């Protein structure tokens, strides 16, 4: 009798264990990593279409076109393989995304007007640098700088630099081989200034995202590179950070950036007007990231979004 009871208990135990079995496990199964895609639309966000998808790099951002419209550069890393920003590289492709080629380590590429050189940010050693458009001859501009952007006239490169305990906009004059800060020493309003700032088409102004040192509010602002006394204006303030990328339309009358809201929207404003930024009406099957760039002819806006 005892043996019958014991056997029954074993059967019940096996049945319970089987009911708890989650099924076969795959040892090398990896969690899903959503891919980033580039979309293109009208400057107002109408008729968005998928434009370019990197096959090998699931994380792609900071798109920029060469001035003649023949090339597209962006940064990227293989997030699907566990890579992070520390693995960031720069890709240069034809403007339609064909024939992409990794040209080296770095982030936030910015073409010279002639398209033969690229300004970029490098992680090791940390700083801003210039290289040929094929990745050869990288040359450090300044250690500690970040977010280098080449001016449309080709004469200057703007980037963030910390000085006197504040974040400043530093301008490197390539003609004179000199550097100067837009905000007077110790008088910058910002504890932080972020990357992917944008030049005005006439190369006299820069639009950027900063964090105000007094109240920690985030500000989207424009400033004249001759100094804030020549022109400085805050266009948007928020408690949460907008996305750290700005695109200035070639005609000069529109700036686009990503909102601080979730889901993110793209906002636009005219820097010459005293009007609050308003959203672009964009509907896509994805979540907008906020990396933005206008095509050189001003006919289209390129932006990225991550799969849902």
SULJOCOR-V593101 format. One line per field, one symbol per residue. ss: DSSP state (H for helix, E for strand, - for the rest). burial: 1 if it has 9 or more other C-alpha atoms within 8 Angstrom, else 0. A space follows every 10 residues. Layout:
BEGIN
ss->???
burial->???
END
This chain:
BEGIN
ss->-HHHHHHHHH HHHHHHHHHH ---------- -----EEEEE E-------EE EE------EE EEEEE----- EEEEEEE-HH H---HHH-EE EEEE------ EEEEE-EEEE E-----EEEE EEE--EEEEE EE------EE EEE--EEEEE -----EEEEE EEE--EEEEE EEE----EEE E--------E EEE----EE- ----EEEEEE EE-----EEE EEEE---HHH -EEEEEEE-- -----EEE-- ----EEEE-- -----EEEE- -------EE- ------EEEE EEEE------ EEEEEE--
burial->0000000000 0000000000 0000000000 0001011111 1110110100 1100001111 1111111011 1111111111 0011000111 1111111001 0010111111 1111101111 1100011111 1110100101 0011111111 1101111111 1110011111 1111000000 1110010101 1111111111 1011111111 1110001111 1111101100 1101111100 0111111111 0111111111 0001111111 1000001001 0000001111 1111110111 11111110
END
